[in-house]
Amino acid sequence: MKSVLKICVLGILLFSASFANAQAPKFGHIDLQALIQVMPERATAEKQFTAYQKELEDALAIMQKEFQTKYMEYATKRDSLSETVRKMKEEDLNAMNERIQTYQSSASQQLQTKQGDLLKPVFEKADKAVKEVGAEKGLIYVFDMSSRVILYNSKESLDLLPLAKAKLGIQ
C-alpha cells in the first residue's frame, strides 16, 4: 500500500512539475510599417521609384507639349485651311490625344507594378526578420500593430520592433 501511495505521490509531483515548466503562450507585436520606414532598402527603393516616375512624367510632358504645339498651330490656321485639311488635322489631334490618354493609363499601371517590384524585397526582408525574432523568443503569435486591428495590448506581449531593427542592423 505504501508503494502505491509513493507511486501516486511521485506521479502527481511529476505531473505538476511538467505544468510548472510549461510556459504560458507568448505573444509579440510589432508596427511593421515603422520597421519598414527605417530600413535603408526602403529609401533606396523609393529613390529608384521616384527616378522611374520622373522618366514617365518627362515622356508625358513631351507628348503634351507636342500636342499643345500642334493644337496652337491648328487653332491659328483653322480658318484659312480647306475643309479636308482641317478634318485631317482634327483627326490627327484626336489620335494624338487618345495616345496621351492611353500612355497615362499605361504609365499608372507601370508605376504600380514598379512600386510593388521594388518594395517586395523590403517587405520580405522585414517579414523574415520578424519571423526569426519571433522564433528566437519562442512566440506563438506576432501581431502587426500598424493594421490597428488589436483592441488590447497586454504588457505580456513582447514588442519586436527594437529586436527586428537590431536583427537588421538598424539603430
N, C-alpha and C positions, 0 to 999 in steps of 0.2 A: 504494500500500500504506500509505503514511504517513497519507493522508487517511482510509482505512478505520479505521486504528488510532486516529486522533484522534476519529473519529465514535464508535467503540466506547467510548473512554475518556470522552468527553463524555456519552454515553448512560448509562454506569454512574454517573457523577457526578450527573447529573440524577435518575436513579432512586434513588440512595442519599440524595440531598438531600430528595426527596419523603418518604422513610421517616423521615428525621430530623425533618422538620416535622410528621409525623403524630403526634398525641398518643395516649398510651395511653388506653384507656377510663377515663372518670372516673365515680366513684360517689359518692353522697352518702347521708346518713342523717339521720333526724330522729325525735324522740319526739313524734309528732303529739298525743298526749294531753297532754303537758307544754305544748305550744304552745296548745292549746285551753283548758287550765286558766288560763292567764294572759291570755286575751283578755277584754276588758271586755264584749263582746257575750254571752259565756257567762254572766257574772254577771247581766246584765240578763235573759237568757232564764231563768235559774234563779229569779230573783225572780218573774217572770211565772208560771212553772210552780208555784211554791210558793203564790202567791195563788190560782191556779186550783184547786190541790189542796185548799186550805183551804175554798174555796167548796163543793166537792163534799163534803168531810168534814162541813161545817156542815149541809148539807142532809140528809146521812145521820144525823147526830146528832139532828136534829129528828124524822126519821121513827122512829128508835129510841126516842126519849123518848115520842113519841105511842103507840108500840106498848107500851112499859112501862106507861104510864099506863092504857091500856085493859085490859092484862092484869091489873094490880093491882086495877082496878075489878071485872073479871070474877071474879078469884080470891076477892075478899072477898064477892061476892054470889052466887057459883055455887050454893051450897046452897039459897038462897032463890028461885032462878029456876026457872021451869017448864022442862020438857024442850025445848019448841020454842024458847023464848027462849035457853036455854043453847046449843043447837045453832047458832042463828043467830050468837050472839056468838063461838062457837068457829070457825065458818066465816069470820066477819069477821076474827078474829085470824090465822087461817091465810092468808087472802088478803093481809092486811097484811104478814105475814112473807115471803110469796112476792115481794111488791113490793119489800121491802127487799133481798132476795137478788138480784133482777133489777137493782135500782139499783146494788148493789155491783159486780156483774159489768160492767154498762154503764159505770160510773164508772171502773173499772180500765182498760177498753179506751179510754175517752176520755182518760185520763191518759197512756197510752202514745202515742196519736195526737198529743196536745198537745205532749208532750215531743219527739217527732220533728219536728213542725212548727216548734217554737221553736229547736231545735238545728240544723236543716238549713242555715239561712243561715250559722251559725257554722262548721260543717264545710266548707261551700262556700267561704267566705272563706279559711279556713286552707289548704284544698286549692289554691286559686288562688295564694296567696302562695308555697306550696311549689313549685308548677309554675313560677311566674315566676322565683323564685330559682334553681331548677334550670336553667332555660333560660339565665338570665344567666351562670351559672357553667359552662355547656357540659356539664352532666352528662347521661349517658345513662340512668342509673338512680338513683332515690332510694328508699331502703328505710325503712319505718316501724319504728323500734326498739321502739315500745310493744307491738307484736304479739309480740315476743320470738321471732321465727322465725329471726333471723340468728344463726348459730352462731359467726361470727368477724367482727370488725370491724377491718379494717386501718387504719393511720394514713393511708392514701391516700384513705380515704373522707371526704368533706367533711361536717362537722356543720352542717346547715342551720338548726337551732333558733335560734341567735342572728341569723342572716341573715333568717329569716322573721319573727322578732319585730321586727327593725328595719324590715322591709318594711311591717309592720302598725302601726308606730309605738308598739310596746310596749317598755318598758325592761326 
